Amino acid sequence: MNEKKVYSYEWAGRPLTIEVGQLAKQANGAVLVRYGETAVLATATMSKSPKPLDFFPLTVNYEERLYAAGKIPGGFIKREGRPSEHAVLTSRLIDRPIRPMFPDGFRNEVQVISIVMSNDPDCPADVAAMLGSSLALGVSDIPFEAPIAGVQVGYINDEFIINPTTEQIDESTIALTVAGNKDAINMVEAGALEVPEETMLEAIMFGHSEIQKLIALQEEIIAEVGKEKIEVTLFELDEALTARIKEMCETDMNDAIQTVDKQEREQNISAVKTRVVEAFEAEEADDATMKHVHGILDMMVKDEVRRLITEDKIRPDGRRLDEIRPLASETTLLDRTHGSALFTRGQTQALSICTLGALGDVQIIDGLGVEESKRFMHHYNFPQFSVGETGPMRGPGRREIGHGALGERALVAVVPDEEVFPYTIRCVSEVLESNGSSSQASICASTLAMMDAGVPLKAPVAGIAMGLVKQADNYSILTDIQGMEDHLGDMDFKVAGTAKGITALQMDIKIDGLSRNILEEALAQAKIGRMHILESMLATLPEPREKLSKYAPKIIIVKINPDKIRDVIGPGGKQINKIIEETGVKIDTEQDGTIYIASADEEMNARAKEIIENIVREAKVGEYYLATVKRIEKFGAFCEIFPGKDGLLHISEIQEERTKEVEDVLKLGDEIMVKVIEIDRQGRVNLSRKVVLKEEKERAEQK
């Protein structure tokens, strides 16, 4: 058995322990990361030989086990099913910074798995898993070029905090996860409350300084227990074949690349490729040669696009580096939805639909986090027709979940508080056409859709995607990147925010990392673009509509004594179900005595409110009521002063003169004016008609 090695460190004021050599020894590399009371097992495994693919087959899985938080899964099956949204997003979060750290041409399949086995909410498992994934690769024999690390950064009272606790997260204006290697940043994911670009940049660099400490720790561990990296076969293009193909089609390919329209450009490039492929097929080239032919053609496209951008400063569609494609937007496209908006940027188009619901429509979250529900949801759909292709219609994949979550992060910062707008809000973005930056188009469309629905947003949000092409020290930053620039470039840097500041940030890097100067320049250029897009959006709809759609639920808020909640609900929910059955409304109750009544029918809302108010209404001494005689006894009459509340009108209080028999004066169903003269300790109400008659007589005499 291998000897277990334990390494200890203090990370943001909490103990960090890394254990190597005891668990999962058949994996190429494995470590157990303990952070506070969080424990994550990270493993890395590699196939024995390269796969016949034209890309690097890396898969990253972040697995949440509910036992880690002392929970039993909900539902009938009682075991974990499909990954939670947080698990999917964390898998992407780990994948993005480690992917660029493998050698070019590497085709062996690599799988990195992190299993959360114990979860301390104040010691984030996702950054522990990122550290563990890097270290599992680092101590393995897999050719992983350099360790990476990631940290969370918060910002409270003008002070940056590493890995904020759950309590600190609630106070923080920044929720940033940043990852990188020893020299540079290579992944950023952030949500913020309209934070200025300068502050966000400082937060990123603050996080990088902590990352460098974690990488130094990893290097120390790898030097002591790391395995020797194995030699693998890297895919390399045949040089002689490359020269021949360039001679055959380089001029035609370069002309095709500079076609402005996306589909026409793709057709022209495809035509050149087809001509070359057919020439080699005519020579009966073998499969290995054809694989090189396809690879060389793709390489030619990539190299020429990158050369044009960095040297000639020319983009495939002819735009300037900082030029945004033509913008157009429209609202209220759909009659029966609560709000809708279409946003078009060049050949990217998103239609967003906003739906308003009662607070009971919140999404319930079954996961390791402390959050149990959320009242704002943003979903993103990307059908195949949006890129002119066919394909199966399945549930949302990692990309769709990631883009939807990015939009949610960008918009939740401006969603009004529950007290101001007591609705559950869901936005669904349908991407109808895509040529890059569809996630940011979705943010713009969803902003307008919510404004169209009458949601009083704190401020409108726009999003823009920035790109980078870097050749040695020569680089170009691109505003509003299209699909080809994203695919062939080095950076996809998405920035969303209001006129005041950033609300969301996401950056993916395909190269080793970015310097502070490039980050600063990209943020400044993105702000200019964002302001231009906001101006175009507000020209379509300057502010949220004053009235909700007639099909949207109208919500009435009723405040009652918290002790009366049980009266409204009734035994076994009998009373509240009766109200819902009679009126058709939705009713949500809070422990503080707040009741939300929701229905598109305002008349039924008012009726439900009246019923609830009558249930919780309390009689007060000295108040007058028009009462109905409900029961007659020898000693008096029981009268209903309001629905659900009776009082006793004693025989001595019926009239000024003596009453021999109650029936001499009153009969069932009579309506009489009474006054509450007493409420005893048991809550019984005593009424008087005599006092009312006497007061009426005195007023008449005074007149």
C-alpha positions as CSV (number, residue, x, y, z in Angstrom):
1,M,0.0,0.0,0.0
2,N,1.1,3.5,-0.8
3,E,1.8,5.7,2.2
4,K,-0.8,8.4,2.9
5,K,0.6,11.9,2.7
6,V,-1.1,14.8,4.4
7,Y,-0.5,18.5,3.7
8,S,-2.0,21.3,5.7
9,Y,-2.5,25.0,4.9
10,E,-4.6,27.9,6.0
11,W,-6.9,29.2,3.3
12,A,-8.8,32.4,4.0
13,G,-8.7,31.8,7.8
14,R,-9.9,28.2,7.6
15,P,-7.9,24.9,7.7
16,L,-7.1,23.3,4.3
17,T,-5.9,19.7,4.3
18,I,-4.9,17.6,1.3
19,E,-4.5,13.9,1.5
20,V,-2.8,11.9,-1.2
21,G,-2.2,8.1,-1.5
22,Q,-5.0,6.5,0.5
23,L,-8.1,6.7,-1.6
24,A,-9.0,5.7,-5.2
25,K,-5.5,4.4,-6.0
26,Q,-6.5,2.8,-9.4
27,A,-7.2,6.3,-10.8
28,N,-4.2,7.9,-12.5
29,G,-4.4,10.6,-9.8
30,A,-6.6,11.2,-6.7
31,V,-6.6,13.6,-3.8
32,L,-9.0,14.2,-0.9
33,V,-9.4,17.9,-0.2
34,R,-10.7,18.9,3.3
35,Y,-11.6,22.5,3.6
36,G,-13.1,23.2,7.1
37,E,-15.7,20.5,7.3
38,T,-16.1,20.2,3.6
39,A,-14.5,17.1,2.0
40,V,-14.2,16.5,-1.8
41,L,-12.6,13.5,-3.4
42,A,-11.1,14.5,-6.8
43,T,-9.9,11.9,-9.3
44,A,-8.3,12.0,-12.8
45,T,-8.3,9.1,-15.2
46,M,-6.9,8.8,-18.8
47,S,-7.5,6.3,-21.6
48,K,-4.5,4.1,-22.5
49,S,-4.5,5.3,-26.2
50,P,-5.5,8.4,-28.2
51,K,-9.1,8.5,-29.5
52,P,-9.7,9.0,-33.3
53,L,-11.2,12.4,-32.8
54,D,-10.3,15.9,-34.0
55,F,-10.7,17.4,-30.5
56,F,-9.5,16.8,-27.0
57,P,-12.1,14.5,-25.2
58,L,-12.1,15.9,-21.7
59,T,-15.1,15.4,-19.4
60,V,-15.4,17.0,-16.0
61,N,-18.1,15.9,-13.5
62,Y,-18.9,17.6,-10.2
63,E,-21.0,15.1,-8.2
64,E,-23.2,16.3,-5.3
65,R,-24.2,13.6,-2.7
66,L,-27.0,14.8,-0.5
67,Y,-25.6,12.8,2.4
68,A,-22.8,15.4,2.4
69,A,-25.4,17.9,3.9
70,G,-27.2,15.2,6.0
71,K,-30.2,15.2,3.6
72,I,-32.2,12.4,2.1
73,P,-33.2,13.1,-1.6
74,G,-36.8,14.1,-2.2
75,G,-39.2,12.2,-4.5
76,F,-40.0,8.5,-4.6
77,I,-36.7,7.1,-5.7
78,K,-34.7,8.5,-2.8
79,R,-31.4,8.6,-4.6
80,E,-29.6,11.3,-6.5
81,G,-30.8,11.6,-10.1
82,R,-29.8,14.1,-12.8
83,P,-27.3,16.7,-11.6
84,S,-28.6,19.8,-10.0
85,E,-28.2,23.1,-11.8
86,H,-25.4,24.1,-9.4
87,A,-23.6,20.8,-10.1
88,V,-23.8,21.4,-13.8
89,L,-22.5,24.9,-13.5
90,T,-19.6,23.8,-11.2
91,S,-18.6,21.1,-13.7
92,R,-18.3,23.8,-16.3
93,L,-16.5,26.0,-13.8
94,I,-13.8,23.4,-13.3
95,D,-13.6,22.4,-17.0
96,R,-12.9,25.9,-18.3
97,P,-9.7,26.7,-16.5
98,I,-8.1,23.2,-16.8
99,R,-8.9,22.6,-20.5
100,P,-6.2,25.0,-21.8
101,M,-3.5,23.4,-19.7
102,F,-3.2,20.2,-21.8
103,P,-0.8,20.0,-24.7
104,D,-2.0,20.8,-28.3
105,G,-2.8,17.7,-30.2
106,F,-3.5,15.6,-27.1
107,R,-6.3,13.1,-28.0
108,N,-6.3,10.6,-25.1
109,E,-9.7,10.7,-23.2
110,V,-9.4,12.3,-19.8
111,Q,-12.1,12.2,-17.1
112,V,-12.0,14.3,-14.0
113,I,-14.5,13.6,-11.3
114,S,-15.1,15.4,-8.0
115,I,-17.4,13.9,-5.4
116,V,-18.6,16.2,-2.5
117,M,-18.7,13.9,0.5
118,S,-19.1,16.4,3.2
119,N,-20.4,19.9,2.8
120,D,-19.7,22.9,5.1
121,P,-21.7,25.9,3.6
122,D,-19.0,28.3,4.9
123,C,-16.2,26.4,3.1
124,P,-17.2,26.3,-0.6
125,A,-17.0,22.8,-2.1
126,D,-16.8,24.1,-5.7
127,V,-13.4,25.9,-5.3
128,A,-12.2,22.9,-3.2
129,A,-13.2,20.7,-6.1
130,M,-11.3,22.9,-8.5
131,L,-8.2,22.8,-6.4
132,G,-8.6,19.0,-6.1
133,S,-9.1,18.5,-9.8
134,S,-5.9,20.4,-10.6
135,L,-3.9,18.5,-8.0
136,A,-5.3,15.1,-9.0
137,L,-4.1,15.9,-12.6
138,G,-0.8,17.3,-11.2
139,V,0.1,14.2,-9.1
140,S,-1.0,11.8,-11.9
141,D,1.0,10.7,-14.9
142,I,-1.4,12.5,-17.2
143,P,0.4,15.3,-19.3
144,F,-1.1,18.2,-17.5
145,E,1.2,21.2,-18.1
146,A,0.7,23.4,-15.1
147,P,-1.6,23.5,-12.0
148,I,-4.5,26.0,-11.7
149,A,-6.6,27.1,-8.8
150,G,-9.7,29.1,-8.2
151,V,-11.1,31.2,-5.4
152,Q,-14.3,33.1,-4.6
153,V,-14.1,36.8,-3.9
154,G,-16.6,38.9,-2.1
155,Y,-16.7,42.7,-1.5
156,I,-18.1,44.2,1.7
157,N,-17.6,47.7,2.9
158,D,-14.9,48.5,0.3
159,E,-12.9,45.4,1.4
160,F,-12.3,42.2,-0.7
161,I,-12.8,38.9,1.0
162,I,-11.6,35.4,-0.1
163,N,-14.1,32.6,0.0
164,P,-16.8,34.6,1.9
165,T,-19.1,32.7,4.3
166,T,-22.8,32.3,3.6
167,E,-23.5,35.2,5.9
168,Q,-20.9,37.4,4.2
169,I,-22.3,36.4,0.7
170,D,-25.6,38.0,1.7
171,E,-23.9,41.3,2.4
172,S,-21.5,41.2,-0.5
173,T,-22.0,43.3,-3.7
174,I,-19.8,40.9,-5.7
175,A,-20.0,37.1,-6.0
176,L,-16.9,36.3,-8.1
177,T,-15.2,33.1,-8.9
178,V,-11.8,33.5,-10.5
179,A,-9.3,30.9,-11.7
180,G,-5.9,31.0,-13.2
181,N,-2.4,29.6,-13.4
182,K,0.8,31.0,-11.7
183,D,1.1,33.8,-14.3
184,A,-2.3,34.9,-15.5
185,I,-6.1,34.6,-15.2
186,N,-7.9,32.1,-17.4
187,M,-11.5,32.0,-16.1
188,V,-13.9,34.4,-14.5
189,E,-17.5,33.9,-13.4
190,A,-19.2,36.7,-11.5
191,G,-22.5,38.2,-10.4
192,A,-22.6,41.8,-9.0
193,L,-24.8,44.6,-7.8
194,E,-24.0,47.2,-10.5
195,V,-20.3,47.3,-9.6
196,P,-17.9,49.6,-11.5
197,E,-15.4,48.1,-14.0
198,E,-12.5,49.3,-11.9
199,T,-13.7,47.6,-8.8
200,M,-14.3,44.3,-10.6
201,L,-10.8,44.4,-12.1
202,E,-9.3,44.9,-8.7
203,A,-11.4,42.0,-7.3
204,I,-10.1,39.7,-10.1
205,M,-6.5,40.7,-9.5
206,F,-7.0,40.3,-5.7
207,G,-8.3,36.8,-6.3
208,H,-5.2,36.0,-8.5
209,S,-2.8,36.9,-5.8
210,E,-4.5,34.2,-3.6
211,I,-4.4,31.7,-6.5
212,Q,-0.7,32.1,-6.8
213,K,-0.3,30.9,-3.1
214,L,-2.5,27.8,-3.9
215,I,-0.4,27.0,-6.9
216,A,2.8,27.2,-4.9
217,L,1.3,24.7,-2.5
218,Q,0.4,22.4,-5.4
219,E,3.9,22.6,-6.9
220,E,5.3,21.6,-3.5
221,I,3.0,18.5,-3.3
222,I,3.6,17.5,-7.0
223,A,7.4,17.7,-6.5
224,E,7.2,15.4,-3.6
225,V,4.5,12.7,-4.6
226,G,3.8,13.4,-8.3
227,K,4.2,10.6,-10.8
228,E,6.4,11.0,-13.8
229,K,4.3,12.1,-16.8
230,I,3.9,9.5,-19.5
231,E,4.8,10.0,-23.1
232,V,1.7,10.3,-25.3
233,T,1.3,10.6,-29.0
234,L,0.2,14.1,-30.0
235,F,-1.7,14.7,-33.2
236,E,0.4,16.8,-35.6
237,L,-0.5,17.8,-39.1
238,D,1.7,16.5,-42.0
239,E,3.9,19.4,-43.1
240,A,4.3,18.2,-46.7
241,L,0.6,17.7,-47.1
242,T,0.0,21.1,-45.6
243,A,2.2,22.8,-48.2
244,R,0.4,21.0,-51.0
245,I,-3.1,21.9,-49.8
246,K,-2.1,25.5,-49.3
247,E,-0.9,25.6,-52.9
248,M,-4.2,24.1,-54.1
249,C,-6.6,26.5,-52.4
250,E,-5.1,29.2,-50.2
251,T,-6.2,32.1,-52.3
252,D,-9.7,30.8,-52.7
253,M,-10.0,30.0,-49.0
254,N,-8.9,33.5,-48.0
255,D,-11.5,35.0,-50.3
256,A,-14.2,32.8,-48.9
257,I,-13.3,33.7,-45.3
258,Q,-14.0,37.4,-46.0
259,T,-17.6,36.8,-47.1
260,V,-19.8,39.1,-44.9
261,D,-22.9,37.0,-44.5
262,K,-22.5,34.0,-42.2
263,Q,-24.4,31.4,-44.2
264,E,-22.9,32.5,-47.5
265,R,-19.4,32.5,-45.9
266,E,-20.0,29.0,-44.6
267,Q,-21.1,27.8,-48.1
268,N,-18.1,29.4,-49.8
269,I,-15.6,27.9,-47.3
270,S,-17.4,24.5,-47.6
271,A,-17.2,24.7,-51.4
272,V,-13.4,25.2,-51.2
273,K,-13.0,22.3,-48.7
274,T,-15.2,20.0,-50.8
275,R,-13.1,20.6,-53.9
276,V,-9.9,19.7,-52.0
277,V,-11.4,16.6,-50.3
278,E,-12.8,15.3,-53.6
279,A,-9.4,15.7,-55.2
280,F,-7.8,13.5,-52.5
281,E,-10.7,11.0,-52.6
282,A,-10.1,10.7,-56.4
283,E,-6.5,9.7,-55.5
284,E,-8.0,7.0,-53.1
285,A,-6.2,8.5,-50.1
286,D,-6.5,6.4,-46.9
287,D,-8.4,7.4,-43.8
288,A,-5.3,8.6,-42.0
289,T,-4.5,11.0,-44.9
290,M,-8.1,12.2,-45.1
291,K,-8.0,13.0,-41.4
292,H,-5.0,15.2,-42.0
293,V,-6.7,16.8,-45.0
294,H,-9.7,17.9,-42.9
295,G,-7.4,19.1,-40.1
296,I,-5.3,21.1,-42.5
297,L,-8.3,22.8,-44.1
298,D,-9.7,23.7,-40.6
299,M,-6.2,25.0,-39.6
300,M,-6.0,27.2,-42.7
301,V,-9.4,28.8,-41.9
302,K,-8.3,29.4,-38.3
303,D,-4.9,30.8,-39.2
304,E,-6.2,33.2,-41.8
305,V,-9.0,34.5,-39.6
306,R,-6.6,35.1,-36.8
307,R,-4.0,36.8,-39.1
308,L,-6.6,39.1,-40.6
309,I,-7.8,40.2,-37.1
310,T,-4.3,40.7,-35.5
311,E,-2.4,42.0,-38.4
312,D,-4.8,43.7,-40.9
313,K,-7.4,44.5,-38.2
314,I,-10.1,43.1,-40.5
315,R,-13.0,40.9,-39.2
316,P,-14.7,38.2,-41.3
317,D,-17.8,40.3,-41.8
318,G,-15.9,43.5,-42.5
319,R,-16.6,45.3,-39.2
320,R,-14.2,47.5,-37.2
321,L,-12.7,45.8,-34.1
322,D,-15.0,47.8,-31.8
323,E,-18.1,47.9,-34.1
324,I,-21.4,46.4,-33.0
325,R,-23.7,44.7,-35.5
326,P,-27.0,46.3,-36.4
327,L,-29.5,46.4,-33.5
328,A,-33.3,46.0,-33.5
329,S,-35.9,45.3,-30.8
330,E,-39.6,45.0,-30.5
331,T,-42.0,44.3,-27.6
332,T,-45.5,42.8,-27.1
333,L,-45.2,40.3,-29.9
334,L,-47.5,37.7,-28.2
335,D,-51.0,38.5,-27.1
336,R,-51.6,36.0,-24.3
337,T,-48.2,36.1,-22.6
338,H,-47.6,38.5,-19.7
339,G,-44.6,40.2,-21.5
340,S,-42.6,39.5,-24.6
341,A,-39.7,41.0,-26.5
342,L,-37.6,40.3,-29.6
343,F,-34.0,41.4,-29.6
344,T,-31.8,41.2,-32.8
345,R,-28.1,41.9,-33.1
346,G,-26.9,41.1,-36.6
347,Q,-27.7,37.4,-37.3
348,T,-28.3,36.6,-33.6
349,Q,-32.0,36.9,-32.5
350,A,-33.6,36.0,-29.2
351,L,-37.3,36.1,-28.3
352,S,-37.9,36.3,-24.5
353,I,-41.2,35.7,-22.8
354,C,-41.9,36.8,-19.2
355,T,-44.4,35.1,-17.0
356,L,-45.6,36.4,-13.7
357,G,-46.9,34.0,-11.0
358,A,-47.9,33.9,-7.4
359,L,-45.2,33.6,-4.7
360,G,-46.2,30.0,-4.3
361,D,-44.8,29.3,-7.8
362,V,-41.2,29.7,-6.6
363,Q,-38.7,27.0,-7.7
364,I,-37.9,24.6,-4.9
365,I,-34.2,23.7,-4.8
366,D,-33.1,20.2,-3.6
367,G,-29.3,20.5,-3.3
368,L,-26.4,21.0,-0.9
369,G,-26.7,24.8,-0.7
370,V,-28.5,26.7,2.0
371,E,-30.9,28.3,-0.7
372,E,-34.2,26.4,-0.7
373,S,-36.2,28.4,-3.3
374,K,-35.9,31.2,-5.8
375,R,-38.6,33.6,-7.2
376,F,-36.7,34.6,-10.3
377,M,-35.9,32.1,-13.0
378,H,-34.2,32.7,-16.4
379,H,-34.2,29.8,-18.9
380,Y,-32.4,29.6,-22.3
381,N,-33.4,27.4,-25.2
382,F,-31.2,26.8,-28.3
383,P,-33.1,24.8,-31.0
384,Q,-31.1,23.5,-33.9
385,F,-33.0,25.6,-36.5
386,S,-31.3,28.7,-35.0
387,V,-28.1,27.7,-36.8
388,G,-29.9,26.2,-39.9
389,E,-29.3,22.6,-38.8
390,T,-31.3,19.6,-37.9
391,G,-31.0,17.6,-34.7
392,P,-32.8,15.9,-31.8
393,M,-35.0,18.0,-29.4
394,R,-33.8,17.0,-26.0
395,G,-33.8,18.6,-22.5
396,P,-31.4,21.4,-21.7
397,G,-27.7,20.4,-21.9
398,R,-24.8,21.9,-20.0
399,R,-24.5,24.8,-22.4
400,E,-28.2,25.7,-22.2
401,I,-28.1,25.5,-18.4
402,G,-25.0,27.6,-18.3
403,H,-26.3,30.3,-20.5
404,G,-29.6,30.5,-18.7
405,A,-27.8,30.8,-15.4
406,L,-25.6,33.6,-16.7
407,G,-28.7,35.5,-17.8
408,E,-30.3,34.9,-14.4
409,R,-27.2,36.2,-12.6
410,A,-27.1,39.3,-14.8
411,L,-30.8,40.1,-14.2
412,V,-31.5,39.1,-10.6
413,A,-29.5,42.1,-9.4
414,V,-32.2,44.4,-10.8
415,V,-35.3,42.4,-10.0
416,P,-37.5,44.3,-7.6
417,D,-37.7,43.1,-4.0
418,E,-40.7,40.9,-3.0
419,E,-42.1,43.7,-0.8
420,V,-42.2,46.0,-3.9
421,F,-43.4,43.4,-6.5
422,P,-44.7,40.2,-4.8
423,Y,-44.5,38.0,-7.9
424,T,-42.6,35.0,-9.0
425,I,-40.9,35.8,-12.3
426,R,-39.8,33.5,-15.1
427,C,-38.2,34.5,-18.3
428,V,-37.7,32.0,-21.1
429,S,-35.4,33.0,-24.0
430,E,-35.9,31.2,-27.3
431,V,-32.9,31.7,-29.5
432,L,-34.4,31.9,-33.0
433,E,-31.2,32.7,-34.9
434,S,-27.6,32.5,-33.8
435,N,-24.3,33.8,-35.0
436,G,-22.5,34.2,-31.7
437,S,-23.3,36.0,-28.4
438,S,-26.8,34.5,-28.1
439,S,-26.6,34.4,-24.3
440,Q,-26.1,38.2,-24.2
441,A,-28.9,38.8,-26.7
442,S,-31.1,36.7,-24.3
443,I,-30.2,39.1,-21.5
444,C,-31.3,42.1,-23.6
445,A,-34.5,40.4,-24.7
446,S,-35.4,39.3,-21.2
447,T,-34.8,42.8,-19.9
448,L,-37.3,44.2,-22.4
449,A,-39.8,41.3,-21.8
450,M,-39.9,42.1,-18.1
451,M,-40.3,45.8,-18.8
452,D,-43.1,44.8,-21.2
453,A,-44.7,42.7,-18.4
454,G,-44.7,45.7,-16.1
455,V,-41.9,44.5,-13.8
456,P,-40.5,47.6,-12.1
457,L,-36.8,46.8,-12.7
458,K,-34.3,48.8,-10.7
459,A,-32.5,49.4,-14.0
460,P,-32.4,47.9,-17.5
461,V,-29.5,45.5,-18.2
462,A,-27.7,44.9,-21.5
463,G,-25.1,42.3,-22.3
464,I,-22.2,42.1,-24.8
465,A,-19.6,39.5,-25.7
466,M,-16.0,40.5,-26.2
467,G,-13.3,38.5,-28.0
468,L,-9.5,38.3,-28.3
469,V,-7.1,37.1,-30.8
470,K,-3.5,37.0,-29.6
471,Q,-0.4,36.1,-31.7
472,A,2.8,36.4,-29.6
473,D,2.7,40.0,-28.3
474,N,0.3,41.2,-31.0
475,Y,-3.4,41.1,-30.0
476,S,-6.8,42.5,-31.0
477,I,-9.8,42.9,-28.7
478,L,-13.1,42.4,-30.5
479,T,-16.5,43.9,-29.6
480,D,-19.6,41.9,-30.1
481,I,-18.0,38.7,-31.4
482,Q,-19.8,36.4,-33.9
483,G,-19.7,32.6,-34.0
484,M,-16.5,32.2,-36.1
485,E,-14.6,34.7,-33.9
486,D,-15.7,32.8,-30.8
487,H,-14.7,29.4,-32.2
488,L,-11.4,30.5,-33.7
489,G,-10.4,33.2,-31.1
490,D,-8.7,33.0,-27.7
491,M,-11.3,34.5,-25.5
492,D,-15.1,34.7,-24.9
493,F,-15.6,37.5,-22.4
494,K,-19.3,38.2,-21.6
495,V,-20.1,41.4,-19.7
496,A,-23.6,42.4,-18.7
497,G,-24.7,45.3,-16.6
498,T,-26.6,48.6,-16.3
499,A,-25.6,52.1,-17.1
500,K,-24.2,52.2,-13.5
501,G,-22.1,49.0,-13.4
502,I,-21.6,45.3,-14.0
503,T,-24.2,42.7,-12.9
504,A,-22.6,39.6,-14.5
505,L,-19.3,38.6,-15.9
506,Q,-18.1,35.4,-17.6
507,M,-14.7,34.8,-19.2
508,D,-13.4,31.7,-20.9
509,I,-9.8,31.6,-22.2
510,K,-8.3,29.1,-24.6
511,I,-4.8,30.2,-24.1
512,D,-2.7,30.0,-20.9
513,G,-4.1,33.3,-19.4
514,L,-4.6,37.0,-19.6
515,S,-2.6,39.9,-18.2
516,R,-4.2,42.7,-16.2
517,N,-3.7,45.2,-19.1
518,I,-5.7,43.1,-21.6
519,L,-8.5,42.6,-19.0
520,E,-8.6,46.3,-18.3
521,E,-8.8,47.1,-22.0
522,A,-11.5,44.5,-22.6
523,L,-13.7,45.8,-19.7
524,A,-13.4,49.4,-20.9
525,Q,-14.3,48.5,-24.5
526,A,-17.2,46.3,-23.2
527,K,-18.7,49.3,-21.3
528,I,-18.8,51.4,-24.4
529,G,-20.6,48.7,-26.3
530,R,-23.0,48.0,-23.4
531,M,-24.0,51.7,-23.3
532,H,-24.7,51.7,-27.0
533,I,-26.9,48.6,-26.7
534,L,-28.8,50.1,-23.8
535,E,-29.5,53.2,-25.7
536,S,-31.0,51.1,-28.6
537,M,-33.1,49.1,-26.2
538,L,-34.5,52.1,-24.4
539,A,-35.5,53.7,-27.6
540,T,-37.9,50.7,-28.1
541,L,-39.3,50.8,-24.5
542,P,-38.0,53.6,-22.2
543,E,-39.5,52.3,-19.0
544,P,-41.6,49.4,-17.6
545,R,-45.3,49.5,-18.5
546,E,-47.5,50.9,-15.8
547,K,-50.1,48.2,-16.0
548,L,-49.8,44.4,-16.0
549,S,-51.3,42.3,-18.8
550,K,-54.9,41.6,-18.3
551,Y,-53.9,37.9,-18.3
552,A,-51.3,38.3,-15.6
553,P,-52.3,37.5,-12.0
554,K,-53.1,40.5,-9.8
555,I,-51.8,40.2,-6.3
556,I,-53.4,41.6,-3.2
557,I,-51.5,41.7,0.1
558,V,-53.4,41.3,3.3
559,K,-51.7,41.8,6.7
560,I,-53.3,39.9,9.6
561,N,-52.4,39.0,13.2
562,P,-49.9,36.1,12.9
563,D,-52.0,34.2,15.5
564,K,-54.9,34.2,13.1
565,I,-53.1,32.4,10.3
566,R,-54.3,29.1,11.7
567,D,-57.9,30.4,11.5
568,V,-57.5,31.2,7.8
569,I,-56.0,27.8,7.0
570,G,-58.5,25.9,9.2
571,P,-58.2,22.3,10.4
572,G,-56.4,20.2,7.8
573,G,-56.5,23.2,5.4
574,K,-60.3,23.0,5.2
575,Q,-60.9,26.7,5.5
576,I,-58.3,27.9,3.0
577,N,-59.3,25.2,0.4
578,K,-62.9,26.4,0.7
579,I,-61.8,30.0,-0.1
580,I,-59.7,28.8,-3.1
581,E,-62.6,26.6,-4.4
582,E,-65.1,29.4,-4.1
583,T,-62.9,32.1,-5.7
584,G,-60.3,30.3,-7.9
585,V,-57.5,32.4,-6.5
586,K,-54.0,31.3,-5.3
587,I,-53.3,32.0,-1.7
588,D,-49.8,32.1,-0.1
589,T,-49.4,32.7,3.7
590,E,-46.3,33.8,5.5
591,Q,-45.5,33.2,9.2
592,D,-45.4,37.0,9.8
593,G,-49.1,37.3,9.0
594,T,-48.7,38.4,5.4
595,I,-51.2,36.8,3.0
596,Y,-50.8,37.0,-0.8
597,I,-53.9,36.6,-2.9
598,A,-53.3,36.1,-6.7
599,S,-55.7,35.8,-9.6
600,A,-56.2,37.4,-13.0
601,D,-59.9,38.1,-11.9
602,E,-59.7,41.2,-9.7
603,E,-63.3,40.6,-8.5
604,M,-62.4,37.2,-7.2
605,N,-59.3,38.7,-5.5
606,A,-61.6,41.2,-3.7
607,R,-64.0,38.4,-2.7
608,A,-61.2,36.3,-1.3
609,K,-59.8,39.3,0.6
610,E,-63.3,39.9,2.1
611,I,-63.6,36.3,3.3
612,I,-60.2,36.4,4.9
613,E,-60.8,39.7,6.6
614,N,-64.1,38.4,8.0
615,I,-62.4,35.3,9.3
616,V,-59.7,37.2,11.1
617,R,-61.9,40.2,12.0
618,E,-62.1,40.8,15.8
619,A,-64.9,42.5,17.6
620,K,-64.0,45.5,19.7
621,V,-65.8,47.0,22.7
622,G,-67.6,50.1,21.8
623,E,-68.1,49.3,18.1
624,Y,-71.5,49.0,16.4
625,Y,-72.6,46.2,14.1
626,L,-75.6,45.4,12.0
627,A,-76.2,41.9,13.4
628,T,-78.4,39.1,12.3
629,V,-80.4,37.0,14.8
630,K,-79.3,33.4,14.4
631,R,-80.6,31.6,17.5
632,I,-83.1,32.4,20.2
633,E,-82.9,31.1,23.7
634,K,-85.0,31.9,26.9
635,F,-82.1,34.1,28.2
636,G,-81.5,36.0,25.0
637,A,-80.5,35.8,21.3
638,F,-77.3,34.9,19.6
639,C,-76.6,37.3,16.8
640,E,-73.9,37.2,14.0
641,I,-72.1,40.5,14.0
642,F,-70.0,39.5,11.0
643,P,-69.4,36.2,9.2
644,G,-68.0,33.6,11.6
645,K,-68.5,35.8,14.8
646,D,-71.5,35.6,17.1
647,G,-72.3,37.6,20.2
648,L,-74.9,37.2,22.9
649,L,-77.7,39.7,23.2
650,H,-79.0,39.1,26.7
651,I,-82.8,39.5,27.2
652,S,-82.1,42.4,29.5
653,E,-80.2,44.2,26.7
654,I,-82.9,43.9,24.0
655,Q,-84.8,47.1,24.8
656,E,-85.2,49.8,27.5
657,E,-88.4,48.4,28.9
658,R,-88.6,44.9,30.4
659,T,-88.8,42.0,27.9
660,K,-90.8,39.0,29.0
661,E,-90.1,36.8,26.0
662,V,-87.4,37.3,23.4
663,E,-89.8,36.2,20.7
664,D,-92.0,39.2,21.6
665,V,-89.4,41.5,20.1
666,L,-87.1,39.4,17.8
667,K,-87.4,36.6,15.4
668,L,-84.9,34.6,13.4
669,G,-83.3,36.5,10.5
670,D,-84.0,40.0,11.9
671,E,-81.2,42.5,11.3
672,I,-80.7,44.8,14.2
673,M,-78.1,47.4,15.2
674,V,-76.1,46.4,18.3
675,K,-73.1,47.6,20.3
676,V,-70.4,45.5,21.8
677,I,-70.4,46.2,25.5
678,E,-68.0,43.5,26.8
679,I,-65.6,40.8,25.7
680,D,-64.9,38.4,28.5
681,R,-61.6,36.5,29.2
682,Q,-62.8,33.6,27.1
683,G,-63.4,35.9,24.1
684,R,-67.2,35.8,24.4
685,V,-68.9,38.9,23.0
686,N,-71.8,40.5,24.8
687,L,-74.0,42.8,22.8
688,S,-76.6,45.5,23.6
689,R,-79.5,46.8,21.6
690,K,-80.8,48.7,24.5
691,V,-77.8,51.0,24.5
692,V,-78.2,51.7,20.8
693,L,-81.9,52.6,21.2
694,K,-81.1,54.8,24.2
695,E,-78.4,56.7,22.2
696,E,-80.7,57.2,19.3
697,K,-83.4,58.6,21.6
698,E,-80.9,61.0,23.2
699,R,-79.8,62.3,19.7
700,A,-83.4,62.8,18.6
701,E,-84.1,64.8,21.8
702,Q,-81.0,67.0,21.2
703,K,-82.2,67.8,17.7
